[in-house]
Amino acid sequence: MGLSDRDYRDVQHKTLTLDPPELVRRCLLHVLPKGLMRVRHYGLPANHCPVQRLALIREILAVPPPQREPRSCKCRIFGCNRATPSPKWGPIGSR
């Protein structure tokens, strides 16, 4: 059985010749048994607690945390440092 394959070392397309049982065996390596689920993200790259994980990774690699510039949020109307709603307006959605 002929199979088109790309060799990334040579960046060439090659034809890989396999016996049918070997082709089926290689395909079935990617099939999970019934009842099992593929875990795609596990360990440090998982999306659970990303802030704590990034801090742990930086500590392990001895990399200092990035320096952030303080954000200045100016009100476009009054020019004050923080754009806060007026108390007379009430909470959003109460109108």
C-alpha positions in Angstrom: 0.0 0.0 0.0 1.5 3.4 -1.0 1.1 6.4 1.3 2.1 10.0 0.6 4.4 11.3 3.3 6.2 14.6 3.9 9.7 14.3 5.3 10.2 17.5 7.3 14.0 17.0 7.5 14.4 17.1 3.7 11.1 19.1 3.1 10.2 16.6 0.4 7.2 14.6 -0.4 7.9 10.9 -0.4 5.9 7.7 -0.9 5.9 5.4 2.0 5.1 1.7 1.1 3.4 -0.3 3.9 1.8 -3.7 4.2 -1.9 -3.4 4.8 -1.6 -4.8 8.4 1.1 -2.3 9.2 -1.0 0.6 7.8 -4.0 -0.5 9.9 -1.7 -0.9 13.0 -0.4 2.7 12.6 -3.9 4.1 12.1 -5.2 2.3 15.2 -2.4 3.8 17.3 -4.5 7.0 17.2 -7.7 5.4 18.3 -8.5 5.4 22.0 -10.2 2.4 23.7 -13.9 2.8 24.6 -14.4 4.8 27.7 -11.2 6.8 27.6 -10.9 10.5 26.7 -8.0 12.2 25.2 -6.4 14.7 27.5 -5.1 17.6 25.4 -3.9 20.0 28.1 -2.3 18.6 31.2 0.2 19.9 33.6 1.6 23.4 33.6 0.1 24.5 30.2 -3.4 23.6 31.4 -5.8 26.6 31.6 -6.6 26.0 35.3 -5.3 28.9 37.5 -3.2 30.5 34.7 -2.0 33.4 36.9 -0.6 31.1 39.6 0.9 28.8 37.0 2.6 31.6 35.1 4.1 32.8 38.4 5.3 29.3 39.2 6.9 28.9 35.7 8.6 32.3 36.1 9.9 31.2 39.5 11.2 27.9 38.1 12.9 29.6 35.2 14.2 32.4 37.4 12.6 35.0 35.2 11.3 38.2 36.8 7.7 39.2 36.3 7.1 41.7 33.5 7.1 45.4 34.6 3.7 46.9 33.8 3.1 50.5 33.3 0.4 52.0 35.5 -2.8 52.5 33.5 -4.2 56.0 33.6 -7.9 56.1 33.0 -9.1 59.6 32.4 -12.7 60.6 32.2 -13.3 62.1 28.8 -15.9 64.5 30.1 -14.4 65.9 33.4 -10.7 65.0 33.0 -10.5 63.3 36.4 -8.2 60.3 36.9 -10.9 57.7 37.2 -14.1 57.4 35.1 -16.7 56.5 37.7 -20.5 56.8 37.3 -22.2 59.5 39.2 -24.1 58.3 42.3 -27.3 60.0 41.0 -27.3 57.6 38.0 -27.4 54.5 40.1 -26.1 51.1 39.1 -26.1 50.0 35.5 -29.4 48.5 34.4 -31.5 50.2 37.0 -32.9 52.7 34.6 
